[in-house]
């Protein structure tokens, strides 16, 4: 299949692919290769084909086109690459060139161009979907099991309940600290899709904790998706539309904080992936310099004392922590969540072997390749079992969904919580 693109996105990262030493370390660390044992799915194999594509020695085949979707973008190969190659950047750039040349499939076009970018339209659809959740068999807590006729989304998958009212509709645009509390700074809260539509109570916990500690929290009603699902699919044009909106609505604030590891990673990488003009290079750069993950903000910027994180009363609980790929490897935020967890009284923190191993979520990866995603997750579940923990804590809503689905499949009576929920004295 001939591919006539000028590779305008891929050319920006051409030097990355050419640095490949062909050492094969990526094979050892790639979670997909562990399951599939196919080198065409690994960074070394893709880098070789990409250099041949750029030199026009080969055409892009349909098989290689499909292999691009079999990457979690977990960045494990990049982390251990002796040449320092960012394979995720190469892969996303090639996906973008493919989309520009061939367009999106109808389902992806519906989701990424007609639905997700338009928050009100997206909200109305989810509100309608929430009214029909009663037919899904309840399982545990707010998770339900998909029936067989929805097997394309993951046969037997456990999914969380959609909130009847979004977070944006539950909170005011500005939440000041309590009367008499000194205002330390004015911070924007980037809500993200999952907190907005599925777990608004976690979003409210974050807002309440920030204002209690002297932060005036601004929640722009015009904010939308961070763009990660869309840019990850290669639709950089729509992702730039979303990035422009985000930069605009969060203008004039000291920081922009989010409790979603995927969102903070996406916001911080606007300049790297999406800045195609001098104006965007400047505006995206100024914006990303203010973006903070919640744990990063609390520890590094707000510098809260240990006592600020509180104490859980009652029987001590044993907890462990899962490092989201988008937090540990994309942002190098590893110590901050652990510092917070070790500061909360009434909890026994146990470090997990392979805490930063990918859980297999990968956003749309777990939808299109659910069985493979399950096999990768099963390895993570084995590591969780070894900790004998009561609760698995993480800071990425996507990882929360994947881990809870996996634990329920294995009939393991463990909870998955966002770190912010522990700040509220839960569970």
Rosetta blueprint (number, residue, H / E / L):
1 X L
2 X L
3 X L
4 X L
5 X L
6 X L
7 X L
8 X L
9 X L
10 X H
11 X H
12 X H
13 X H
14 X H
15 X H
16 X H
17 X H
18 X H
19 X L
20 X L
21 X L
22 X L
23 X L
24 X L
25 X H
26 X H
27 X H
28 X H
29 X H
30 X L
31 X H
32 X H
33 X H
34 X H
35 X H
36 X H
37 X L
38 X L
39 X H
40 X H
41 X H
42 X L
43 X H
44 X H
45 X H
46 X H
47 X H
48 X H
49 X H
50 X H
51 X H
52 X H
53 X H
54 X H
55 X L
56 X L
57 X L
58 X L
59 X L
60 X L
61 X L
62 X H
63 X H
64 X H
65 X H
66 X H
67 X H
68 X L
69 X L
70 X L
71 X L
72 X L
73 X L
74 X L
75 X L
76 X H
77 X H
78 X H
79 X H
80 X H
81 X L
82 X L
83 X L
84 X L
85 X L
86 X L
87 X H
88 X H
89 X H
90 X H
91 X H
92 X H
93 X H
94 X H
95 X H
96 X H
97 X H
98 X H
99 X H
100 X H
101 X H
102 X H
103 X L
104 X L
105 X L
106 X H
107 X H
108 X H
109 X H
110 X H
111 X H
112 X H
113 X H
114 X H
115 X H
116 X L
117 X L
118 X L
119 X H
120 X H
121 X H
122 X H
123 X H
124 X H
125 X H
126 X H
127 X H
128 X H
129 X H
130 X H
131 X H
132 X L
133 X H
134 X H
135 X H
136 X L
137 X E
138 X E
139 X E
140 X E
141 X L
142 X L
143 X E
144 X E
145 X E
146 X L
147 X L
148 X H
149 X H
150 X H
151 X H
152 X H
153 X H
154 X L
155 X L
156 X L
157 X L
158 X E
159 X E
160 X E
161 X L
162 X L
163 X L
164 X L
165 X L
166 X L
167 X H
168 X H
169 X H
170 X H
171 X L
172 X L
173 X L
174 X E
175 X E
176 X L
177 X L
178 X L
179 X L
180 X L
181 X L
182 X L
183 X L
184 X L
185 X E
186 X E
187 X E
188 X E
189 X E
190 X L
191 X L
192 X L
193 X H
194 X H
195 X H
196 X H
197 X H
198 X L
199 X L
200 X H
201 X H
202 X H
203 X H
204 X H
205 X H
206 X H
207 X H
208 X H
209 X H
210 X H
211 X H
212 X H
213 X L
214 X L
215 X E
216 X E
217 X E
218 X E
219 X L
220 X L
221 X L
222 X L
223 X L
224 X L
225 X L
226 X L
227 X L
228 X H
229 X H
230 X H
231 X H
232 X H
233 X L
234 X L
235 X L
236 X H
237 X H
238 X H
239 X H
240 X H
241 X H
242 X H
243 X H
244 X H
245 X H
246 X H
247 X H
248 X H
249 X H
250 X L
251 X L
252 X L
253 X L
254 X L
255 X E
256 X E
257 X E
258 X E
259 X L
260 X L
261 X H
262 X H
263 X H
264 X H
265 X H
266 X H
267 X H
268 X H
269 X L
270 X H
271 X H
272 X H
273 X H
274 X H
275 X L
276 X L
277 X L
278 X H
279 X H
280 X H
281 X H
282 X H
283 X H
284 X H
285 X H
286 X H
287 X H
288 X H
289 X L
290 X L
291 X E
292 X E
293 X E
294 X H
295 X H
296 X H
297 X H
298 X H
299 X H
300 X H
301 X H
302 X L
303 X L
304 X L
305 X L
306 X H
307 X H
308 X H
309 X H
310 X L
311 X E
312 X L
313 X L
314 X L
315 X L
316 X L
317 X E
318 X E
319 X E
320 X E
321 X E
322 X L
323 X L
324 X L
325 X H
326 X H
327 X H
328 X H
329 X L
330 X L
331 X L
332 X L
333 X L
334 X L
335 X H
336 X H
337 X H
338 X H
339 X H
340 X H
341 X H
342 X L
343 X L
344 X L
345 X E
346 X L
347 X E
348 X E
349 X E
350 X L
351 X L
352 X L
353 X L
354 X L
355 X L
356 X L
357 X L
358 X L
359 X L
360 X L
361 X L
362 X L
363 X L
364 X L
365 X H
366 X H
367 X H
368 X H
369 X L
370 X H
371 X H
372 X H
373 X H
374 X H
375 X H
376 X H
377 X H
378 X H
379 X H
380 X H
381 X H
382 X H
383 X H
384 X H
385 X H
386 X H
387 X H
388 X L
389 X L
390 X L
391 X E
392 X E
393 X E
394 X E
395 X L
396 X L
397 X H
398 X H
399 X H
400 X H
401 X H
402 X H
403 X H
404 X H
405 X H
406 X H
407 X H
408 X H
409 X H
410 X L
411 X L
412 X L
413 X L
414 X L
415 X E
416 X E
417 X E
418 X E
419 X H
420 X H
421 X H
422 X H
423 X L
424 X L
425 X L
426 X L
427 X L
